[in-house]
Amino acid sequence: MMRRNRLLVVAVLYCSLSGAWAGAACPAVTRVGVSDLGYTAFREQGRIGGISVEIANEMARRTGCRFEFHWYPRQRLFVELEAGHIDMTLGSLRTPERDAYARHLPYAYLQYDLILSPAPPRHYSSLADYVTNGSGRLNVTRGITYGPAIDAQLARLATAGRLEVVNDYETVFGKLEMGRAEATLATPPIYGKYLKQGALRGHAVVIAMPEAAPRFTGVYLSKKTVPEAVRQRYADALKAMVAEQSVRTIYARYFDEAILKRTFRQGPGPLLAALSAPEN
């Protein structure tokens, strides 16, 4: 019965989208900016791949629009988006600053964890516990936003001289491997890739932080370079993908069931509501 209802929802979405898209021509190309985010986006042997790239490719297939991928450091990514040099970013948290020049379209959830390597002699129950009772250095990636509760603890680390900001996650996890840092903050799509390879495999511990709440992750579309009708076309495609759980299926290619359940435990309802909301 549930499956029949879900298929009905998808069928209704498809019919409504077919009519809505009739008046929204594809741009000549949509320039998609991506950066190092573990399994979310990565470069291997000259190829750009990952969860967000697969999501973008599925959006392109459904809309018939052509996407072109461009690689940037994370900090530069949103500078390029604001300037109108790219049209879309992926794997992006929503912030008021970004909302001023782009529209956010969520497709999944993320939540930051505390990663420690090597495993410490004592268990930390939170980031605040680590800040208060630990002594090591924590590295974070430039251009990443965490939220007020985590930012307050990072400020304490910075005051104590225990915080370092670096350019990308590859550098962060490389420093953890070499023992030049003890901790970082990352989401499962990011640390899942790095903890399965190299010196960190079997030597790191992941701690769920009570300071970290589940947040939307998704697409940002430029208000400067992407017409509103096209933005809506992409929003409708994502809405159909979320409704039929195509996004979850893409995540399932990278993670086990435990991480999938944690990632999508809030269900598609909040995502669909956000994708259905009128554009600001």
Secondary structure, 3 states (H helix, E strand, C coil): CHHHHHHHHHHHHHHHHHHHHCCCCCCCCEEEEECCCCCCCEEECCEEECHHHHHHHHHHHHHCCCEEEEECCHHHHHHHHHHCCCCEEEEEECCHHHHCCEEEEEEEEECCEEEECCCCCCCCCCHHHHHHHCCCCEEEECCCCCCHHHHHHHHHHHHCCCEEEECCHHHHHHHHHHCCCCEEEECHHHHHHHCCCHHHCCCCEEEECCCCCCEEEEEEEECCCCCHHHHHHHHHHHHHHHHCCHHHHHHHCCCCHHHHHHHCCCCCHHHHHHHHCCCC
